[in-house]
Amino acid sequence: MMDRAQWIKTFAAELGVPSPSEDEVEFVLALAGEAAHASERSAAPLACWVAAQAGFSAREALEAARMVPGGAPGER
């Protein structure tokens, strides 16, 4: 079984895009956490998809998610 980094690298190659940097991984995981804690778990992957569709960087998407009312307390 591949670990996370190997799987993401292989998936990115399949899609013809670079795999995320360590910083980008951390921002994407934080975005997913923000969405899941502010709503329900299924919001996490969907928020990441929406951010990608919008062309936002992981950092920009996290900042935008933190502006959505009802977010996790103490994260503002």
PDB file of N, CA, C and O in Angstrom:
ATOM      1  N   MET A   1       0.847  -1.175   0.000  1.00  0.00           N
ATOM      2  CA  MET A   1       0.000   0.000   0.000  1.00  0.00           C
ATOM      3  C   MET A   1       0.901   1.248   0.000  1.00  0.00           C
ATOM      4  O   MET A   1       1.906   1.305   0.709  1.00  0.00           O
ATOM      5  N   MET A   2       0.522   2.225  -0.797  1.00  0.00           N
ATOM      6  CA  MET A   2       1.274   3.489  -0.852  1.00  0.00           C
ATOM      7  C   MET A   2       0.943   4.353   0.358  1.00  0.00           C
ATOM      8  O   MET A   2      -0.169   4.301   0.884  1.00  0.00           O
ATOM      9  N   ASP A   3       1.915   5.146   0.793  1.00  0.00           N
ATOM     10  CA  ASP A   3       1.601   6.135   1.820  1.00  0.00           C
ATOM     11  C   ASP A   3       0.982   7.361   1.136  1.00  0.00           C
ATOM     12  O   ASP A   3       0.906   7.434  -0.091  1.00  0.00           O
ATOM     13  N   ARG A   4       0.552   8.304   1.944  1.00  0.00           N
ATOM     14  CA  ARG A   4      -0.130   9.493   1.424  1.00  0.00           C
ATOM     15  C   ARG A   4       0.699  10.224   0.384  1.00  0.00           C
ATOM     16  O   ARG A   4       0.199  10.548  -0.693  1.00  0.00           O
ATOM     17  N   ALA A   5       1.955  10.486   0.693  1.00  0.00           N
ATOM     18  CA  ALA A   5       2.821  11.247  -0.211  1.00  0.00           C
ATOM     19  C   ALA A   5       2.994  10.534  -1.552  1.00  0.00           C
ATOM     20  O   ALA A   5       2.944  11.163  -2.609  1.00  0.00           O
ATOM     21  N   GLN A   6       3.198   9.220  -1.500  1.00  0.00           N
ATOM     22  CA  GLN A   6       3.359   8.456  -2.735  1.00  0.00           C
ATOM     23  C   GLN A   6       2.088   8.478  -3.570  1.00  0.00           C
ATOM     24  O   GLN A   6       2.138   8.662  -4.786  1.00  0.00           O
ATOM     25  N   TRP A   7       0.956   8.291  -2.916  1.00  0.00           N
ATOM     26  CA  TRP A   7      -0.314   8.267  -3.634  1.00  0.00           C
ATOM     27  C   TRP A   7      -0.592   9.610  -4.290  1.00  0.00           C
ATOM     28  O   TRP A   7      -0.974   9.665  -5.459  1.00  0.00           O
ATOM     29  N   ILE A   8      -0.400  10.696  -3.541  1.00  0.00           N
ATOM     30  CA  ILE A   8      -0.649  12.036  -4.082  1.00  0.00           C
ATOM     31  C   ILE A   8       0.302  12.330  -5.239  1.00  0.00           C
ATOM     32  O   ILE A   8      -0.116  12.899  -6.248  1.00  0.00           O
ATOM     33  N   LYS A   9       1.558  11.957  -5.112  1.00  0.00           N
ATOM     34  CA  LYS A   9       2.528  12.176  -6.188  1.00  0.00           C
ATOM     35  C   LYS A   9       2.099  11.428  -7.455  1.00  0.00           C
ATOM     36  O   LYS A   9       2.156  11.974  -8.557  1.00  0.00           O
ATOM     37  N   THR A  10       1.673  10.189  -7.288  1.00  0.00           N
ATOM     38  CA  THR A  10       1.236   9.380  -8.423  1.00  0.00           C
ATOM     39  C   THR A  10      -0.050   9.943  -9.032  1.00  0.00           C
ATOM     40  O   THR A  10      -0.183  10.007 -10.254  1.00  0.00           O
ATOM     41  N   PHE A  11      -0.982  10.344  -8.193  1.00  0.00           N
ATOM     42  CA  PHE A  11      -2.242  10.935  -8.662  1.00  0.00           C
ATOM     43  C   PHE A  11      -1.983  12.238  -9.413  1.00  0.00           C
ATOM     44  O   PHE A  11      -2.552  12.459 -10.481  1.00  0.00           O
ATOM     45  N   ALA A  12      -1.136  13.093  -8.868  1.00  0.00           N
ATOM     46  CA  ALA A  12      -0.795  14.354  -9.524  1.00  0.00           C
ATOM     47  C   ALA A  12      -0.177  14.088 -10.901  1.00  0.00           C
ATOM     48  O   ALA A  12      -0.509  14.760 -11.877  1.00  0.00           O
ATOM     49  N   ALA A  13       0.709  13.120 -10.968  1.00  0.00           N
ATOM     50  CA  ALA A  13       1.324  12.773 -12.255  1.00  0.00           C
ATOM     51  C   ALA A  13       0.267  12.297 -13.244  1.00  0.00           C
ATOM     52  O   ALA A  13       0.314  12.645 -14.424  1.00  0.00           O
ATOM     53  N   GLU A  14      -0.674  11.513 -12.769  1.00  0.00           N
ATOM     54  CA  GLU A  14      -1.764  11.023 -13.623  1.00  0.00           C
ATOM     55  C   GLU A  14      -2.572  12.188 -14.205  1.00  0.00           C
ATOM     56  O   GLU A  14      -3.021  12.137 -15.350  1.00  0.00           O
ATOM     57  N   LEU A  15      -2.747  13.236 -13.396  1.00  0.00           N
ATOM     58  CA  LEU A  15      -3.494  14.417 -13.843  1.00  0.00           C
ATOM     59  C   LEU A  15      -2.627  15.424 -14.590  1.00  0.00           C
ATOM     60  O   LEU A  15      -3.140  16.388 -15.156  1.00  0.00           O
ATOM     61  N   GLY A  16      -1.317  15.203 -14.593  1.00  0.00           N
ATOM     62  CA  GLY A  16      -0.410  16.096 -15.304  1.00  0.00           C
ATOM     63  C   GLY A  16      -0.133  17.408 -14.599  1.00  0.00           C
ATOM     64  O   GLY A  16       0.114  18.432 -15.235  1.00  0.00           O
ATOM     65  N   VAL A  17      -0.177  17.364 -13.271  1.00  0.00           N
ATOM     66  CA  VAL A  17       0.105  18.559 -12.474  1.00  0.00           C
ATOM     67  C   VAL A  17       1.179  18.219 -11.437  1.00  0.00           C
ATOM     68  O   VAL A  17       1.377  17.049 -11.107  1.00  0.00           O
ATOM     69  N   PRO A  18       1.873  19.242 -10.922  1.00  0.00           N
ATOM     70  CA  PRO A  18       2.869  18.959  -9.882  1.00  0.00           C
ATOM     71  C   PRO A  18       2.179  18.548  -8.581  1.00  0.00           C
ATOM     72  O   PRO A  18       1.065  18.984  -8.290  1.00  0.00           O
ATOM     73  N   SER A  19       2.849  17.715  -7.817  1.00  0.00           N
ATOM     74  CA  SER A  19       2.299  17.351  -6.518  1.00  0.00           C
ATOM     75  C   SER A  19       2.484  18.534  -5.569  1.00  0.00           C
ATOM     76  O   SER A  19       3.387  19.346  -5.768  1.00  0.00           O
ATOM     77  N   PRO A  20       1.648  18.641  -4.551  1.00  0.00           N
ATOM     78  CA  PRO A  20       1.712  19.786  -3.650  1.00  0.00           C
ATOM     79  C   PRO A  20       2.978  19.797  -2.801  1.00  0.00           C
ATOM     80  O   PRO A  20       3.522  18.751  -2.446  1.00  0.00           O
ATOM     81  N   SER A  21       3.433  21.009  -2.485  1.00  0.00           N
ATOM     82  CA  SER A  21       4.558  21.172  -1.561  1.00  0.00           C
ATOM     83  C   SER A  21       4.073  20.837  -0.149  1.00  0.00           C
ATOM     84  O   SER A  21       2.872  20.698   0.086  1.00  0.00           O
ATOM     85  N   GLU A  22       4.998  20.712   0.769  1.00  0.00           N
ATOM     86  CA  GLU A  22       4.617  20.449   2.165  1.00  0.00           C
ATOM     87  C   GLU A  22       3.738  21.571   2.711  1.00  0.00           C
ATOM     88  O   GLU A  22       2.773  21.305   3.428  1.00  0.00           O
ATOM     89  N   ASP A  23       4.064  22.833   2.378  1.00  0.00           N
ATOM     90  CA  ASP A  23       3.231  23.957   2.824  1.00  0.00           C
ATOM     91  C   ASP A  23       1.823  23.838   2.261  1.00  0.00           C
ATOM     92  O   ASP A  23       0.846  24.038   2.981  1.00  0.00           O
ATOM     93  N   GLU A  24       1.714  23.512   0.974  1.00  0.00           N
ATOM     94  CA  GLU A  24       0.399  23.368   0.356  1.00  0.00           C
ATOM     95  C   GLU A  24      -0.392  22.237   1.000  1.00  0.00           C
ATOM     96  O   GLU A  24      -1.601  22.359   1.203  1.00  0.00           O
ATOM     97  N   VAL A  25       0.276  21.147   1.320  1.00  0.00           N
ATOM     98  CA  VAL A  25      -0.396  20.036   2.004  1.00  0.00           C
ATOM     99  C   VAL A  25      -0.977  20.523   3.330  1.00  0.00           C
ATOM    100  O   VAL A  25      -2.127  20.226   3.654  1.00  0.00           O
ATOM    101  N   GLU A  26      -0.193  21.257   4.083  1.00  0.00           N
ATOM    102  CA  GLU A  26      -0.670  21.749   5.381  1.00  0.00           C
ATOM    103  C   GLU A  26      -1.860  22.687   5.231  1.00  0.00           C
ATOM    104  O   GLU A  26      -2.806  22.613   6.016  1.00  0.00           O
ATOM    105  N   PHE A  27      -1.826  23.582   4.219  1.00  0.00           N
ATOM    106  CA  PHE A  27      -2.951  24.495   4.000  1.00  0.00           C
ATOM    107  C   PHE A  27      -4.197  23.743   3.546  1.00  0.00           C
ATOM    108  O   PHE A  27      -5.300  24.068   3.987  1.00  0.00           O
ATOM    109  N   VAL A  28      -4.049  22.752   2.681  1.00  0.00           N
ATOM    110  CA  VAL A  28      -5.206  21.976   2.230  1.00  0.00           C
ATOM    111  C   VAL A  28      -5.813  21.212   3.401  1.00  0.00           C
ATOM    112  O   VAL A  28      -7.035  21.173   3.550  1.00  0.00           O
ATOM    113  N   LEU A  29      -4.981  20.614   4.218  1.00  0.00           N
ATOM    114  CA  LEU A  29      -5.502  19.893   5.382  1.00  0.00           C
ATOM    115  C   LEU A  29      -6.194  20.849   6.359  1.00  0.00           C
ATOM    116  O   LEU A  29      -7.210  20.498   6.960  1.00  0.00           O
ATOM    117  N   ALA A  30      -5.648  22.044   6.513  1.00  0.00           N
ATOM    118  CA  ALA A  30      -6.289  23.039   7.381  1.00  0.00           C
ATOM    119  C   ALA A  30      -7.625  23.488   6.792  1.00  0.00           C
ATOM    120  O   ALA A  30      -8.592  23.684   7.527  1.00  0.00           O
ATOM    121  N   LEU A  31      -7.682  23.653   5.464  1.00  0.00           N
ATOM    122  CA  LEU A  31      -8.941  24.006   4.802  1.00  0.00           C
ATOM    123  C   LEU A  31      -9.973  22.909   5.038  1.00  0.00           C
ATOM    124  O   LEU A  31     -11.120  23.196   5.382  1.00  0.00           O
ATOM    125  N   ALA A  32      -9.575  21.668   4.857  1.00  0.00           N
ATOM    126  CA  ALA A  32     -10.490  20.552   5.078  1.00  0.00           C
ATOM    127  C   ALA A  32     -10.972  20.527   6.528  1.00  0.00           C
ATOM    128  O   ALA A  32     -12.150  20.281   6.789  1.00  0.00           O
ATOM    129  N   GLY A  33     -10.075  20.778   7.455  1.00  0.00           N
ATOM    130  CA  GLY A  33     -10.449  20.812   8.864  1.00  0.00           C
ATOM    131  C   GLY A  33     -11.409  21.939   9.179  1.00  0.00           C
ATOM    132  O   GLY A  33     -12.364  21.761   9.934  1.00  0.00           O
ATOM    133  N   GLU A  34     -11.153  23.098   8.598  1.00  0.00           N
ATOM    134  CA  GLU A  34     -12.040  24.253   8.796  1.00  0.00           C
ATOM    135  C   GLU A  34     -13.457  23.912   8.329  1.00  0.00           C
ATOM    136  O   GLU A  34     -14.432  24.151   9.040  1.00  0.00           O
ATOM    137  N   ALA A  35     -13.550  23.353   7.134  1.00  0.00           N
ATOM    138  CA  ALA A  35     -14.866  23.015   6.579  1.00  0.00           C
ATOM    139  C   ALA A  35     -15.564  21.945   7.416  1.00  0.00           C
ATOM    140  O   ALA A  35     -16.756  22.054   7.699  1.00  0.00           O
ATOM    141  N   ALA A  36     -14.826  20.922   7.805  1.00  0.00           N
ATOM    142  CA  ALA A  36     -15.419  19.823   8.568  1.00  0.00           C
ATOM    143  C   ALA A  36     -15.886  20.268   9.947  1.00  0.00           C
ATOM    144  O   ALA A  36     -16.939  19.835  10.416  1.00  0.00           O
ATOM    145  N   HIS A  37     -15.112  21.129  10.599  1.00  0.00           N
ATOM    146  CA  HIS A  37     -15.497  21.583  11.933  1.00  0.00           C
ATOM    147  C   HIS A  37     -16.614  22.615  11.906  1.00  0.00           C
ATOM    148  O   HIS A  37     -17.381  22.723  12.862  1.00  0.00           O
ATOM    149  N   ALA A  38     -16.712  23.372  10.825  1.00  0.00           N
ATOM    150  CA  ALA A  38     -17.743  24.399  10.726  1.00  0.00           C
ATOM    151  C   ALA A  38     -19.072  23.835  10.242  1.00  0.00           C
ATOM    152  O   ALA A  38     -20.117  24.459  10.427  1.00  0.00           O
ATOM    153  N   SER A  39     -19.037  22.669   9.629  1.00  0.00           N
ATOM    154  CA  SER A  39     -20.238  22.100   9.039  1.00  0.00           C
ATOM    155  C   SER A  39     -20.314  20.619   9.387  1.00  0.00           C
ATOM    156  O   SER A  39     -20.584  20.256  10.532  1.00  0.00           O
ATOM    157  N   GLU A  40     -20.079  19.783   8.412  1.00  0.00           N
ATOM    158  CA  GLU A  40     -20.027  18.342   8.634  1.00  0.00           C
ATOM    159  C   GLU A  40     -18.852  17.776   7.854  1.00  0.00           C
ATOM    160  O   GLU A  40     -18.323  18.444   6.965  1.00  0.00           O
ATOM    161  N   ARG A  41     -18.443  16.580   8.166  1.00  0.00           N
ATOM    162  CA  ARG A  41     -17.216  16.003   7.587  1.00  0.00           C
ATOM    163  C   ARG A  41     -17.211  16.022   6.071  1.00  0.00           C
ATOM    164  O   ARG A  41     -16.166  16.250   5.461  1.00  0.00           O
ATOM    165  N   SER A  42     -18.343  15.789   5.461  1.00  0.00           N
ATOM    166  CA  SER A  42     -18.379  15.735   3.996  1.00  0.00           C
ATOM    167  C   SER A  42     -18.095  17.091   3.360  1.00  0.00           C
ATOM    168  O   SER A  42     -17.829  17.162   2.160  1.00  0.00           O
ATOM    169  N   ALA A  43     -18.147  18.159   4.133  1.00  0.00           N
ATOM    170  CA  ALA A  43     -17.815  19.486   3.596  1.00  0.00           C
ATOM    171  C   ALA A  43     -16.321  19.608   3.293  1.00  0.00           C
ATOM    172  O   ALA A  43     -15.927  20.439   2.474  1.00  0.00           O
ATOM    173  N   ALA A  44     -15.490  18.799   3.934  1.00  0.00           N
ATOM    174  CA  ALA A  44     -14.037  18.909   3.772  1.00  0.00           C
ATOM    175  C   ALA A  44     -13.582  18.665   2.330  1.00  0.00           C
ATOM    176  O   ALA A  44     -12.947  19.544   1.746  1.00  0.00           O
ATOM    177  N   PRO A  45     -13.879  17.513   1.739  1.00  0.00           N
ATOM    178  CA  PRO A  45     -13.419  17.324   0.359  1.00  0.00           C
ATOM    179  C   PRO A  45     -14.118  18.253  -0.621  1.00  0.00           C
ATOM    180  O   PRO A  45     -13.532  18.669  -1.620  1.00  0.00           O
ATOM    181  N   LEU A  46     -15.369  18.575  -0.332  1.00  0.00           N
ATOM    182  CA  LEU A  46     -16.097  19.465  -1.231  1.00  0.00           C
ATOM    183  C   LEU A  46     -15.527  20.882  -1.207  1.00  0.00           C
ATOM    184  O   LEU A  46     -15.468  21.543  -2.244  1.00  0.00           O
ATOM    185  N   ALA A  47     -15.112  21.346  -0.042  1.00  0.00           N
ATOM    186  CA  ALA A  47     -14.483  22.671   0.050  1.00  0.00           C
ATOM    187  C   ALA A  47     -13.183  22.699  -0.748  1.00  0.00           C
ATOM    188  O   ALA A  47     -12.884  23.687  -1.418  1.00  0.00           O
ATOM    189  N   CYS A  48     -12.424  21.632  -0.678  1.00  0.00           N
ATOM    190  CA  CYS A  48     -11.173  21.556  -1.443  1.00  0.00           C
ATOM    191  C   CYS A  48     -11.464  21.554  -2.942  1.00  0.00           C
ATOM    192  O   CYS A  48     -10.749  22.197  -3.711  1.00  0.00           O
ATOM    193  N   TRP A  49     -12.492  20.849  -3.357  1.00  0.00           N
ATOM    194  CA  TRP A  49     -12.879  20.828  -4.761  1.00  0.00           C
ATOM    195  C   TRP A  49     -13.303  22.222  -5.230  1.00  0.00           C
ATOM    196  O   TRP A  49     -12.888  22.676  -6.296  1.00  0.00           O
ATOM    197  N   VAL A  50     -14.128  22.895  -4.431  1.00  0.00           N
ATOM    198  CA  VAL A  50     -14.578  24.245  -4.787  1.00  0.00           C
ATOM    199  C   VAL A  50     -13.386  25.189  -4.914  1.00  0.00           C
ATOM    200  O   VAL A  50     -13.324  25.980  -5.856  1.00  0.00           O
ATOM    201  N   ALA A  51     -12.450  25.116  -3.989  1.00  0.00           N
ATOM    202  CA  ALA A  51     -11.256  25.967  -4.038  1.00  0.00           C
ATOM    203  C   ALA A  51     -10.466  25.709  -5.318  1.00  0.00           C
ATOM    204  O   ALA A  51      -9.993  26.649  -5.957  1.00  0.00           O
ATOM    205  N   ALA A  52     -10.323  24.446  -5.690  1.00  0.00           N
ATOM    206  CA  ALA A  52      -9.597  24.107  -6.915  1.00  0.00           C
ATOM    207  C   ALA A  52     -10.340  24.626  -8.140  1.00  0.00           C
ATOM    208  O   ALA A  52      -9.722  25.142  -9.071  1.00  0.00           O
ATOM    209  N   GLN A  53     -11.654  24.494  -8.142  1.00  0.00           N
ATOM    210  CA  GLN A  53     -12.451  24.991  -9.266  1.00  0.00           C
ATOM    211  C   GLN A  53     -12.329  26.504  -9.408  1.00  0.00           C
ATOM    212  O   GLN A  53     -12.362  27.037 -10.517  1.00  0.00           O
ATOM    213  N   ALA A  54     -12.188  27.184  -8.283  1.00  0.00           N
ATOM    214  CA  ALA A  54     -12.076  28.648  -8.288  1.00  0.00           C
ATOM    215  C   ALA A  54     -10.666  29.104  -8.650  1.00  0.00           C
ATOM    216  O   ALA A  54     -10.443  30.284  -8.920  1.00  0.00           O
ATOM    217  N   GLY A  55      -9.719  28.173  -8.655  1.00  0.00           N
ATOM    218  CA  GLY A  55      -8.343  28.532  -8.983  1.00  0.00           C
ATOM    219  C   GLY A  55      -7.595  29.185  -7.837  1.00  0.00           C
ATOM    220  O   GLY A  55      -6.580  29.847  -8.053  1.00  0.00           O
ATOM    221  N   PHE A  56      -8.087  29.005  -6.622  1.00  0.00           N
ATOM    222  CA  PHE A  56      -7.447  29.595  -5.449  1.00  0.00           C
ATOM    223  C   PHE A  56      -6.259  28.742  -5.020  1.00  0.00           C
ATOM    224  O   PHE A  56      -6.261  27.524  -5.204  1.00  0.00           O
ATOM    225  N   SER A  57      -5.250  29.384  -4.449  1.00  0.00           N
ATOM    226  CA  SER A  57      -4.180  28.626  -3.803  1.00  0.00           C
ATOM    227  C   SER A  57      -4.750  28.062  -2.508  1.00  0.00           C
ATOM    228  O   SER A  57      -5.791  28.513  -2.030  1.00  0.00           O
ATOM    229  N   ALA A  58      -4.071  27.084  -1.951  1.00  0.00           N
ATOM    230  CA  ALA A  58      -4.528  26.494  -0.697  1.00  0.00           C
ATOM    231  C   ALA A  58      -4.580  27.538   0.410  1.00  0.00           C
ATOM    232  O   ALA A  58      -5.506  27.546   1.221  1.00  0.00           O
ATOM    233  N   ARG A  59      -3.582  28.422   0.441  1.00  0.00           N
ATOM    234  CA  ARG A  59      -3.556  29.480   1.460  1.00  0.00           C
ATOM    235  C   ARG A  59      -4.747  30.432   1.285  1.00  0.00           C
ATOM    236  O   ARG A  59      -5.414  30.778   2.260  1.00  0.00           O
ATOM    237  N   GLU A  60      -5.010  30.852   0.048  1.00  0.00           N
ATOM    238  CA  GLU A  60      -6.137  31.760  -0.221  1.00  0.00           C
ATOM    239  C   GLU A  60      -7.462  31.106   0.148  1.00  0.00           C
ATOM    240  O   GLU A  60      -8.342  31.751   0.718  1.00  0.00           O
ATOM    241  N   ALA A  61      -7.600  29.837  -0.177  1.00  0.00           N
ATOM    242  CA  ALA A  61      -8.835  29.128   0.129  1.00  0.00           C
ATOM    243  C   ALA A  61      -9.048  29.024   1.632  1.00  0.00           C
ATOM    244  O   ALA A  61     -10.170  29.190   2.110  1.00  0.00           O
ATOM    245  N   LEU A  62      -7.994  28.753   2.377  1.00  0.00           N
ATOM    246  CA  LEU A  62      -8.113  28.681   3.834  1.00  0.00           C
ATOM    247  C   LEU A  62      -8.535  30.027   4.398  1.00  0.00           C
ATOM    248  O   LEU A  62      -9.404  30.090   5.268  1.00  0.00           O
ATOM    249  N   GLU A  63      -7.930  31.103   3.914  1.00  0.00           N
ATOM    250  CA  GLU A  63      -8.309  32.439   4.382  1.00  0.00           C
ATOM    251  C   GLU A  63      -9.780  32.716   4.087  1.00  0.00           C
ATOM    252  O   GLU A  63     -10.490  33.264   4.931  1.00  0.00           O
ATOM    253  N   ALA A  64     -10.241  32.342   2.897  1.00  0.00           N
ATOM    254  CA  ALA A  64     -11.648  32.551   2.537  1.00  0.00           C
ATOM    255  C   ALA A  64     -12.562  31.700   3.412  1.00  0.00           C
ATOM    256  O   ALA A  64     -13.611  32.172   3.851  1.00  0.00           O
ATOM    257  N   ALA A  65     -12.177  30.457   3.667  1.00  0.00           N
ATOM    258  CA  ALA A  65     -12.999  29.577   4.495  1.00  0.00           C
ATOM    259  C   ALA A  65     -13.145  30.127   5.900  1.00  0.00           C
ATOM    260  O   ALA A  65     -14.193  29.972   6.527  1.00  0.00           O
ATOM    261  N   ARG A  66     -12.115  30.761   6.388  1.00  0.00           N
ATOM    262  CA  ARG A  66     -12.167  31.328   7.743  1.00  0.00           C
ATOM    263  C   ARG A  66     -13.069  32.551   7.818  1.00  0.00           C
ATOM    264  O   ARG A  66     -13.390  33.014   8.913  1.00  0.00           O
ATOM    265  N   MET A  67     -13.477  33.074   6.681  1.00  0.00           N
ATOM    266  CA  MET A  67     -14.381  34.219   6.648  1.00  0.00           C
ATOM    267  C   MET A  67     -15.852  33.772   6.599  1.00  0.00           C
ATOM    268  O   MET A  67     -16.751  34.592   6.781  1.00  0.00           O
ATOM    269  N   VAL A  68     -16.095  32.496   6.358  1.00  0.00           N
ATOM    270  CA  VAL A  68     -17.466  31.992   6.271  1.00  0.00           C
ATOM    271  C   VAL A  68     -18.066  31.969   7.662  1.00  0.00           C
ATOM    272  O   VAL A  68     -17.475  31.401   8.580  1.00  0.00           O
ATOM    273  N   PRO A  69     -19.248  32.586   7.838  1.00  0.00           N
ATOM    274  CA  PRO A  69     -19.885  32.567   9.164  1.00  0.00           C
ATOM    275  C   PRO A  69     -20.090  31.151   9.658  1.00  0.00           C
ATOM    276  O   PRO A  69     -20.366  30.237   8.881  1.00  0.00           O
ATOM    277  N   GLY A  70     -19.952  30.983  10.970  1.00  0.00           N
ATOM    278  CA  GLY A  70     -20.163  29.679  11.579  1.00  0.00           C
ATOM    279  C   GLY A  70     -18.930  28.817  11.628  1.00  0.00           C
ATOM    280  O   GLY A  70     -19.007  27.630  11.944  1.00  0.00           O
ATOM    281  N   GLY A  71     -17.777  29.413  11.313  1.00  0.00           N
ATOM    282  CA  GLY A  71     -16.521  28.659  11.331  1.00  0.00           C
ATOM    283  C   GLY A  71     -16.130  28.246  12.732  1.00  0.00           C
ATOM    284  O   GLY A  71     -16.787  28.602  13.711  1.00  0.00           O
ATOM    285  N   ALA A  72     -15.068  27.501  12.810  1.00  0.00           N
ATOM    286  CA  ALA A  72     -14.603  26.998  14.097  1.00  0.00           C
ATOM    287  C   ALA A  72     -14.177  28.167  14.996  1.00  0.00           C
ATOM    288  O   ALA A  72     -13.452  29.049  14.537  1.00  0.00           O
ATOM    289  N   PRO A  73     -14.603  28.194  16.249  1.00  0.00           N
ATOM    290  CA  PRO A  73     -14.220  29.274  17.149  1.00  0.00           C
ATOM    291  C   PRO A  73     -12.713  29.288  17.403  1.00  0.00           C
ATOM    292  O   PRO A  73     -12.062  28.244  17.437  1.00  0.00           O
ATOM    293  N   GLY A  74     -12.183  30.479  17.577  1.00  0.00           N
ATOM    294  CA  GLY A  74     -10.768  30.628  17.884  1.00  0.00           C
ATOM    295  C   GLY A  74      -9.867  30.539  16.674  1.00  0.00           C
ATOM    296  O   GLY A  74      -8.649  30.626  16.828  1.00  0.00           O
ATOM    297  N   GLU A  75     -10.395  30.372  15.490  1.00  0.00           N
ATOM    298  CA  GLU A  75      -9.591  30.240  14.282  1.00  0.00           C
ATOM    299  C   GLU A  75      -9.544  31.552  13.491  1.00  0.00           C
ATOM    300  O   GLU A  75      -8.941  31.598  12.419  1.00  0.00           O
ATOM    301  N   ARG A  76     -10.150  32.585  13.987  1.00  0.00           N
ATOM    302  CA  ARG A  76     -10.220  33.846  13.245  1.00  0.00           C
ATOM    303  C   ARG A  76      -9.022  34.706  13.532  1.00  0.00           C
ATOM    304  O   ARG A  76      -8.910  35.808  12.993  1.00  0.00           O
TER     305      ARG A  76
END
